[in-house]
């Protein structure tokens, strides 16, 4: 009986020693085995800011966080009494310029034209009278009835009557012809300038109703109704998940596998265990202050870190900004 127990004891001890030796061998193997490196990245997406070119007070915000927005959708409106006042002022200037242009093109009124004609006829009649008077005095002077002084005085009045008739005729002709071509052109150009001012203010007024230039999902609303919005301030932010990509920070000694066009097999833990295919689209070096990493101080050789962008080949449902991405395999 003791022999059997002794054999059992030796067998147990031998088995224990064998297990211990196997565990030591396995531990040594694992200790010298090169660890599997996990390369982790993060999902980013294209972001857009919706803002206005003109300052004003927020009237209404027409979207909420998480809303889907298409290009051309109204996002928010501004209230700006100053722009409305400037628009009325510009329209009044346009009407005034139009009236001046119309006046220049139409010429003098009928009453003004008739008055100019009457002045010419009056001067013409006075000239005829002075012509007869001078002729009469000239005959009397030849007969010695009137003096040379009297004849010269009448002659002077006769010449003045000629000049008055000529001036009245020129004024009548000007009234019939209307404004000069240069004045008409200047009036027309002023009318165009006033119309341009109206168009400019109307363009500013259109900027009080802000539409989205892009499609996307509302991620942030930075101002609310009643708050003042400065020029160009991003009131609403959009994220377009159709333009999403993964970003990896790769040390340059491993960069050879991440050439533009290479495909990556990745997992996204937030979505599940499914493997997705991404394609490398861009490689760029990062800033020196954040990427230098010493690898061999004896030889003075340092490594830089590069930013690698990879885009999904197929659309991925439920993809969100900030999700982690783990590389499973790298394909050429």
C-alpha positions as CSV (number, residue, x, y, z in Angstrom):
1,X,0.0,0.0,0.0
2,X,2.9,2.3,0.8
3,X,4.5,1.6,-2.6
4,X,1.3,2.6,-4.4
5,X,1.1,5.8,-2.4
6,X,4.8,6.5,-3.1
7,X,4.3,6.0,-6.8
8,X,1.2,8.3,-6.7
9,X,3.2,10.9,-4.9
10,X,6.1,10.8,-7.3
11,X,3.7,11.0,-10.3
12,X,2.0,14.1,-8.8
13,X,5.3,15.7,-8.1
14,X,6.6,14.9,-11.6
15,X,3.4,16.3,-13.1
16,X,3.7,19.4,-11.1
17,X,7.3,19.9,-12.1
18,X,6.3,19.4,-15.8
19,X,3.6,22.0,-15.5
20,X,5.9,24.4,-13.8
21,X,8.6,24.0,-16.4
22,X,6.0,24.4,-19.2
23,X,4.7,27.6,-17.5
24,X,8.2,28.9,-17.2
25,X,8.9,28.2,-20.9
26,X,5.7,29.9,-21.9
27,X,6.4,32.9,-19.7
28,X,9.9,33.3,-21.2
29,X,8.5,33.0,-24.7
30,X,5.8,35.6,-24.0
31,X,8.3,37.9,-22.3
32,X,10.5,37.9,-25.4
33,X,7.6,38.0,-27.9
34,X,7.2,41.3,-29.7
35,X,4.0,42.9,-28.3
36,X,1.1,43.5,-30.7
37,X,0.9,47.3,-31.3
38,X,-2.6,48.7,-31.4
39,X,-3.0,51.8,-33.7
40,X,-5.9,53.9,-32.6
41,X,-7.4,56.8,-34.4
42,X,-10.4,59.1,-34.2
43,X,-13.3,60.0,-36.4
44,X,-13.5,63.6,-37.7
45,X,-16.0,65.3,-40.1
46,X,-16.4,68.4,-42.1
47,X,-17.8,71.3,-40.1
48,X,-19.4,74.5,-41.4
49,X,-20.4,77.7,-39.6
50,X,-23.5,79.6,-40.5
51,X,-23.1,83.3,-40.0
52,X,-24.3,86.7,-41.4
53,X,-22.3,89.4,-43.2
54,X,-24.2,92.1,-41.3
55,X,-24.5,92.7,-37.6
56,X,-27.9,92.6,-35.9
57,X,-30.1,91.2,-33.1
58,X,-31.1,87.5,-33.4
59,X,-34.8,87.4,-34.2
60,X,-35.5,83.7,-34.5
61,X,-33.4,80.5,-34.5
62,X,-35.3,78.1,-36.8
63,X,-33.3,74.9,-36.0
64,X,-32.5,72.7,-33.1
65,X,-29.5,70.6,-32.2
66,X,-29.6,67.3,-34.2
67,X,-31.8,68.7,-37.0
68,X,-30.9,67.8,-40.5
69,X,-30.3,70.8,-42.7
70,X,-30.2,70.9,-46.5
71,X,-28.6,73.6,-48.7
72,X,-30.9,76.5,-48.9
73,X,-32.8,75.9,-45.7
74,X,-33.5,79.0,-43.5
75,X,-31.5,78.7,-40.4
76,X,-32.0,82.0,-38.5
77,X,-33.2,85.6,-39.0
78,X,-31.9,88.9,-37.8
79,X,-33.7,92.1,-36.8
80,X,-32.0,95.3,-38.0
81,X,-34.0,98.5,-38.0
82,X,-30.9,100.4,-39.2
83,X,-30.9,98.4,-42.5
84,X,-34.6,99.1,-43.0
85,X,-34.0,102.9,-42.5
86,X,-31.0,102.8,-45.0
87,X,-33.2,101.0,-47.5
88,X,-35.9,103.7,-47.3
89,X,-33.2,106.3,-47.7
90,X,-31.7,104.6,-50.7
91,X,-35.1,104.2,-52.4
92,X,-35.9,107.9,-51.8
93,X,-32.5,108.8,-53.4
94,X,-33.4,106.6,-56.4
95,X,-36.8,108.3,-56.9
96,X,-35.1,111.7,-56.7
97,X,-32.4,110.7,-59.2
98,X,-35.1,109.3,-61.5
99,X,-37.1,112.5,-61.4
100,X,-34.0,114.6,-62.3
101,X,-33.2,112.3,-65.2
102,X,-36.8,112.5,-66.4
103,X,-36.6,116.3,-66.2
104,X,-33.4,116.4,-68.2
105,X,-34.8,114.2,-70.9
106,X,-38.2,116.0,-71.1
107,X,-36.7,119.4,-71.3
108,X,-38.5,122.7,-70.4
109,X,-42.2,122.7,-69.5
110,X,-44.8,124.0,-72.0
111,X,-45.3,127.2,-69.9
112,X,-41.5,127.8,-69.8
113,X,-41.3,127.3,-73.6
114,X,-44.2,129.6,-74.2
115,X,-42.7,132.3,-72.0
116,X,-39.3,132.1,-73.8
117,X,-41.1,132.4,-77.1
118,X,-43.0,135.4,-76.0
119,X,-39.8,137.1,-74.8
120,X,-38.3,136.5,-78.2
121,X,-41.4,137.9,-80.0
122,X,-41.4,140.9,-77.7
123,X,-37.7,141.6,-78.5
124,X,-38.4,141.0,-82.2
125,X,-41.2,143.6,-82.1
126,X,-39.0,146.1,-80.3
127,X,-36.3,145.6,-82.9
128,X,-38.8,146.3,-85.7
129,X,-39.9,149.5,-84.0
130,X,-36.4,150.7,-83.5
131,X,-35.5,149.9,-87.1
132,X,-38.3,152.1,-88.3
133,X,-37.5,154.8,-85.8
134,X,-33.8,154.9,-86.9
135,X,-34.8,155.0,-90.6
136,X,-37.1,157.9,-89.9
137,X,-34.5,159.9,-88.0
138,X,-31.9,159.1,-90.6
139,X,-34.0,160.8,-93.2
140,X,-34.7,163.8,-90.9
141,X,-31.0,164.1,-90.2
142,X,-30.3,164.2,-94.0
143,X,-32.8,167.0,-94.3
144,X,-31.1,168.9,-91.3
145,X,-34.1,168.7,-89.1
146,X,-32.5,166.6,-86.2
147,X,-29.0,166.8,-84.9
148,X,-26.3,164.1,-85.3
149,X,-26.5,163.5,-81.5
150,X,-30.2,162.6,-81.7
151,X,-29.5,160.2,-84.7
152,X,-26.6,158.5,-82.8
153,X,-28.7,157.9,-79.7
154,X,-31.5,156.3,-81.8
155,X,-28.8,154.2,-83.6
156,X,-27.4,152.9,-80.3
157,X,-30.9,151.9,-79.2
158,X,-31.4,150.2,-82.5
159,X,-28.2,148.1,-82.1
160,X,-29.2,147.2,-78.5
161,X,-32.6,146.0,-79.8
162,X,-30.8,143.7,-82.2
163,X,-28.8,142.2,-79.4
164,X,-31.9,141.8,-77.2
165,X,-33.7,140.0,-80.0
166,X,-30.8,137.7,-80.7
167,X,-30.4,136.8,-77.0
168,X,-34.2,136.2,-76.6
169,X,-34.1,133.9,-79.7
170,X,-31.1,131.9,-78.3
171,X,-33.0,131.4,-75.0
172,X,-36.1,130.3,-76.9
173,X,-34.0,127.8,-79.0
174,X,-32.3,126.4,-75.8
175,X,-35.8,125.9,-74.2
176,X,-36.9,124.0,-77.3
177,X,-33.8,121.7,-77.4
178,X,-33.9,120.9,-73.7
179,X,-30.8,120.0,-71.6
180,X,-27.4,119.3,-73.1
181,X,-26.4,115.7,-73.9
182,X,-23.8,115.8,-71.1
183,X,-26.4,116.9,-68.6
184,X,-28.7,114.1,-69.7
185,X,-25.9,111.5,-69.5
186,X,-25.0,112.8,-66.0
187,X,-28.6,112.5,-64.9
188,X,-28.9,109.0,-66.2
189,X,-25.7,107.9,-64.5
190,X,-26.8,109.4,-61.2
191,X,-30.0,107.4,-61.6
192,X,-28.0,104.2,-62.1
193,X,-25.8,105.0,-59.1
194,X,-28.9,105.5,-56.9
195,X,-30.3,102.1,-58.2
196,X,-27.0,100.5,-57.3
197,X,-27.2,101.9,-53.8
198,X,-30.7,100.4,-53.4
199,X,-29.4,97.1,-54.7
200,X,-26.6,97.2,-52.2
201,X,-28.9,97.9,-49.2
202,X,-31.3,95.2,-50.4
203,X,-28.4,92.7,-50.5
204,X,-27.6,93.6,-46.9
205,X,-31.3,93.2,-46.0
206,X,-31.3,89.8,-47.6
207,X,-28.5,88.9,-45.2
208,X,-31.0,89.2,-42.3
209,X,-32.5,85.9,-43.5
210,X,-29.7,83.4,-43.3
211,X,-29.8,80.2,-45.3
212,X,-27.4,77.3,-45.1
213,X,-24.9,76.9,-47.9
214,X,-24.3,73.3,-47.0
215,X,-26.1,70.2,-45.9
216,X,-25.4,68.7,-42.5
217,X,-26.5,68.2,-38.9
218,X,-26.8,71.0,-36.4
219,X,-24.1,70.4,-33.8
220,X,-24.1,73.8,-31.9
221,X,-26.2,76.8,-31.5
222,X,-24.0,79.6,-30.1
223,X,-26.5,82.5,-29.9
224,X,-30.2,82.6,-29.0
225,X,-33.1,84.9,-29.9
226,X,-32.6,88.5,-28.7
227,X,-28.8,88.3,-28.5
228,X,-26.6,90.5,-30.7
229,X,-24.7,88.9,-33.5
230,X,-21.5,90.6,-34.8
231,X,-20.5,90.4,-38.4
232,X,-19.3,86.9,-39.4
233,X,-20.0,85.4,-36.0
234,X,-20.8,81.7,-36.3
235,X,-24.4,81.5,-34.9
236,X,-25.0,77.9,-35.9
237,X,-22.5,75.1,-36.5
238,X,-23.1,72.1,-38.9
239,X,-21.4,68.8,-39.2
240,X,-21.6,66.8,-42.5
241,X,-21.1,63.1,-41.6
242,X,-21.2,62.3,-45.3
243,X,-17.7,64.0,-45.3
244,X,-16.2,62.0,-42.4
245,X,-12.7,60.5,-42.1
246,X,-10.4,58.9,-39.5
247,X,-7.2,60.5,-38.3
248,X,-4.2,58.5,-37.1
249,X,-0.9,59.8,-35.7
250,X,1.8,57.5,-37.2
251,X,5.5,57.6,-36.4
252,X,7.6,57.9,-39.5
253,X,9.3,54.5,-39.1
254,X,5.9,52.9,-39.6
255,X,4.7,55.4,-42.3
256,X,5.7,53.1,-45.2
257,X,2.5,51.1,-44.8
258,X,0.3,54.2,-44.8
259,X,0.8,55.5,-48.3
260,X,-1.9,57.4,-50.1
261,X,-4.3,54.9,-51.7
262,X,-3.6,52.0,-49.2
263,X,-6.6,50.4,-47.6
264,X,-7.1,49.8,-43.9
265,X,-9.2,47.2,-42.2
266,X,-10.5,48.9,-39.0
267,X,-13.0,48.3,-36.2
268,X,-15.1,51.0,-34.5
269,X,-15.9,49.8,-31.0
270,X,-18.8,52.2,-30.6
271,X,-20.6,50.5,-33.5
272,X,-19.7,46.9,-32.9
273,X,-17.3,44.1,-34.1
274,X,-17.9,44.7,-37.8
275,X,-14.8,45.4,-39.8
276,X,-14.8,48.4,-42.1
277,X,-12.6,49.4,-45.0
278,X,-10.9,52.8,-45.1
279,X,-8.6,54.2,-47.8
280,X,-5.7,56.6,-47.0
281,X,-6.4,59.9,-48.6
282,X,-3.8,62.3,-47.1
283,X,-0.5,62.2,-45.2
284,X,1.0,65.3,-43.6
285,X,3.7,66.0,-41.1
286,X,2.6,67.4,-37.7
287,X,4.2,70.3,-35.9
288,X,7.7,69.8,-34.6
289,X,6.8,71.0,-31.1
290,X,4.5,68.0,-30.7
291,X,5.9,65.3,-32.8
292,X,9.7,64.9,-32.3
293,X,10.4,61.7,-30.4
294,X,13.9,60.5,-29.5
295,X,14.7,56.9,-30.6
296,X,18.4,56.6,-30.4
297,X,20.2,59.4,-28.5
298,X,23.6,57.9,-29.2
299,X,23.2,58.3,-32.9
300,X,21.2,61.5,-32.7
301,X,18.3,60.0,-34.7
302,X,14.8,61.3,-33.9
303,X,11.4,60.4,-35.2
304,X,8.7,62.7,-36.5
305,X,5.0,61.9,-36.3
306,X,2.7,62.2,-39.3
307,X,-1.0,62.8,-39.5
308,X,-2.7,60.2,-41.7
309,X,-6.3,60.7,-42.9
310,X,-8.3,57.8,-44.2
311,X,-11.9,57.9,-45.5
312,X,-14.4,55.1,-45.4
313,X,-15.0,53.5,-48.8
314,X,-18.7,52.8,-48.0
315,X,-21.2,54.8,-46.0
316,X,-21.3,53.8,-42.3
317,X,-24.5,54.3,-40.4
318,X,-24.4,55.7,-36.9
319,X,-20.9,57.1,-37.4
320,X,-20.2,60.1,-35.1
321,X,-17.4,62.5,-34.5
322,X,-15.0,61.4,-31.8
323,X,-15.5,57.7,-32.1
324,X,-12.3,55.6,-31.7
325,X,-11.0,53.6,-34.7
326,X,-8.7,50.6,-34.3
327,X,-6.6,49.3,-37.2
328,X,-7.0,45.5,-37.7
329,X,-4.9,45.2,-40.9
330,X,-3.1,47.3,-43.5
331,X,-3.4,46.4,-47.2
332,X,-1.4,47.7,-50.1
